[in-house]
């Protein structure tokens, strides 16, 4: 006898159903908000989006950097670096996310749809790994509450957009989970892939060292696997355009990023920055305060990883995009869960975060909020 679909559905774990419910409900709400914003706000639309899709509902999930990832997936990297004219170049974006889009596009036959599939599948998978990781140390109640806050982080809608954050989050969580499970070969593999996704993958290394120090292992090379991924991309750009540090040079020449200590960046943002800089600074300060408040309630490796992520953006001399750095700091969701449990304010906090995310989503679909 053939098995019925209901038989297979019953085999899906309860926690995965919980994740899917959070995903479907949150994405429906965000899509509706984004669609309404597009139809009601009279703001000029980025012309490049129409080159990929005419669907107004799908367009809301692609802004700013999305065009670069789609361009790399469709056409590959540029032939030269335009330093002399100070133009932007797609070498400023690491390759793994675009490669995933390219591979999935063979199935979807549409590069834009492929980007959405990659991002959302990675986010659902990341939520699943997040659940398994947090469950190693906390109760079912705290773990599920942490999952809820992962979906409620202010810019968590980015995980469903055509951005590399969902892939980065998945790979970072896989590094942590396999390190905790003493599977360092897998840590090495996922670490290299992480290094091919974002340059700040290197920030996970101190946290992995902390986990490693609690175990007796011979596979120390796995600790530095994210750096290996970054170095591999450096050799690729060296071969293609003769510059091992193409990413860094482009960020400096084309995007205006220059390395600075976080305190100086914060002072400039506070005194001379625009409204986006000041609000970004506020978010970072609140997140750091949450880290300090939750320090004794979470593992040291989670604390170190999160603080380094929060400081990385100011190190580049800007607070632009701060919330995107924040959302891949998955321990923030755990901190919100354990802190709100103690304060017995978790329902109020959840509503406040949901409203904040909805407001940011409305601004994001029109590419008018530099915070994200």
Secondary structure as the mmCIF struct_conf table of DSSP 4:
data_model
#
loop_
_struct_conf.conf_type_id
_struct_conf.id
_struct_conf.beg_label_comp_id
_struct_conf.beg_label_asym_id
_struct_conf.beg_label_seq_id
_struct_conf.end_label_comp_id
_struct_conf.end_label_asym_id
_struct_conf.end_label_seq_id
HELX_LH_PP_P HELX_LH_PP_P1 UNK A 2 UNK A 4
HELX_RH_AL_P HELX_RH_AL_P1 UNK A 5 UNK A 9
TURN_TY1_P TURN_TY1_P1 UNK A 10 UNK A 11
BEND BEND1 UNK A 12 UNK A 12
HELX_RH_AL_P HELX_RH_AL_P2 UNK A 14 UNK A 40
BEND BEND2 UNK A 41 UNK A 41
HELX_LH_PP_P HELX_LH_PP_P2 UNK A 44 UNK A 46
HELX_RH_3T_P HELX_RH_3T_P1 UNK A 47 UNK A 51
TURN_TY1_P TURN_TY1_P2 UNK A 52 UNK A 52
HELX_RH_AL_P HELX_RH_AL_P3 UNK A 56 UNK A 59
TURN_TY1_P TURN_TY1_P3 UNK A 60 UNK A 61
TURN_TY1_P TURN_TY1_P4 UNK A 64 UNK A 65
HELX_RH_AL_P HELX_RH_AL_P4 UNK A 66 UNK A 75
BEND BEND3 UNK A 77 UNK A 77
BEND BEND4 UNK A 79 UNK A 80
TURN_TY1_P TURN_TY1_P5 UNK A 83 UNK A 86
HELX_RH_3T_P HELX_RH_3T_P2 UNK A 90 UNK A 92
BEND BEND5 UNK A 93 UNK A 93
BEND BEND6 UNK A 95 UNK A 95
HELX_RH_AL_P HELX_RH_AL_P5 UNK A 96 UNK A 108
BEND BEND7 UNK A 109 UNK A 109
HELX_RH_AL_P HELX_RH_AL_P6 UNK A 111 UNK A 135
TURN_TY1_P TURN_TY1_P6 UNK A 136 UNK A 137
BEND BEND8 UNK A 138 UNK A 138
HELX_RH_AL_P HELX_RH_AL_P7 UNK A 140 UNK A 152
BEND BEND9 UNK A 153 UNK A 153
TURN_TY1_P TURN_TY1_P7 UNK A 154 UNK A 155
HELX_RH_3T_P HELX_RH_3T_P3 UNK A 156 UNK A 160
BEND BEND10 UNK A 161 UNK A 164
HELX_RH_AL_P HELX_RH_AL_P8 UNK A 165 UNK A 180
TURN_TY1_P TURN_TY1_P8 UNK A 181 UNK A 182
HELX_RH_AL_P HELX_RH_AL_P9 UNK A 184 UNK A 195
TURN_TY1_P TURN_TY1_P9 UNK A 196 UNK A 197
HELX_RH_3T_P HELX_RH_3T_P4 UNK A 199 UNK A 204
HELX_RH_AL_P HELX_RH_AL_P10 UNK A 205 UNK A 213
TURN_TY1_P TURN_TY1_P10 UNK A 214 UNK A 214
BEND BEND11 UNK A 215 UNK A 215
BEND BEND12 UNK A 218 UNK A 218
HELX_RH_3T_P HELX_RH_3T_P5 UNK A 220 UNK A 224
HELX_RH_AL_P HELX_RH_AL_P11 UNK A 225 UNK A 241
BEND BEND13 UNK A 242 UNK A 242
TURN_TY1_P TURN_TY1_P11 UNK A 244 UNK A 245
HELX_RH_AL_P HELX_RH_AL_P12 UNK A 246 UNK A 253
TURN_TY1_P TURN_TY1_P12 UNK A 254 UNK A 254
BEND BEND14 UNK A 255 UNK A 255
HELX_RH_AL_P HELX_RH_AL_P13 UNK A 262 UNK A 271
TURN_TY1_P TURN_TY1_P13 UNK A 272 UNK A 272
HELX_RH_AL_P HELX_RH_AL_P14 UNK A 275 UNK A 294
HELX_RH_3T_P HELX_RH_3T_P6 UNK A 295 UNK A 297
BEND BEND15 UNK A 298 UNK A 298
HELX_RH_AL_P HELX_RH_AL_P15 UNK A 300 UNK A 315
TURN_TY1_P TURN_TY1_P14 UNK A 316 UNK A 317
TURN_TY1_P TURN_TY1_P15 UNK A 320 UNK A 321
HELX_RH_AL_P HELX_RH_AL_P16 UNK A 322 UNK A 327
TURN_TY1_P TURN_TY1_P16 UNK A 328 UNK A 328
TURN_TY1_P TURN_TY1_P17 UNK A 330 UNK A 330
HELX_RH_AL_P HELX_RH_AL_P17 UNK A 331 UNK A 343
TURN_TY1_P TURN_TY1_P18 UNK A 344 UNK A 344
HELX_RH_AL_P HELX_RH_AL_P18 UNK A 346 UNK A 364
TURN_TY1_P TURN_TY1_P19 UNK A 365 UNK A 367
TURN_TY1_P TURN_TY1_P20 UNK A 370 UNK A 371
#
